[in-house]
């Protein structure tokens, strides 16, 4: 659904549009809020408060950014306010030496677009067995993502799921773009290493 169409439909009170928007955006919203407040229960509350603010403030949306970005900006502000109030703000910024160390290996492991420069060896033949294995692999990936630190989950959700840029993500989470890249690098590296172990085990 295009941003302009979504906003127009929501503004007109289209309940189906809200259901679709909620189903699409809420999982990422909870992840992002969780990265800031450090509690999944609180993140759920922040996401619900954000939806109330979004619906109540639809006439204030001026279209200077995408509607999706506007929603996540409201979420980020509410999450920061809640974290400050609760004294539970999670430190997302990495230490400079960690940043430099991880960045030194980033280009070697990943291309500029974030894809693996040397991807894990995958099955070559497309057979029903391979398709099933592929589905099992995706389940493994989902399990790995669910165990990542909150910041890495949030950044993956925003970048891969919501297709936001590193700059937009950095602004929402209060990070430098370098920190965003390092968090992303670590998340992808952990997924890669686990996948490589699983693929190797499947060939034995």
Buried (B, 14 or more C-beta within 10 A) or exposed (E): EEBEEBBBBBEEEBEEBBEBBEEBBBEBBBBBBBBBBBBEEBBBBBBBBBBEBBEEEBEEBEEEBBBBBBBBBBBBBBBBBBBEEEEEBBEBBBEEEEBEEBBEEBEEBBEEEBEEEEEBEEBEEEEEEBEEBEEEBEEBBEEBBEEBBBBBBBBBBBBBEBEBEBEBBBBBBEBEBBBBBBBBBBBBBBBBEBBEEBBEEEEE
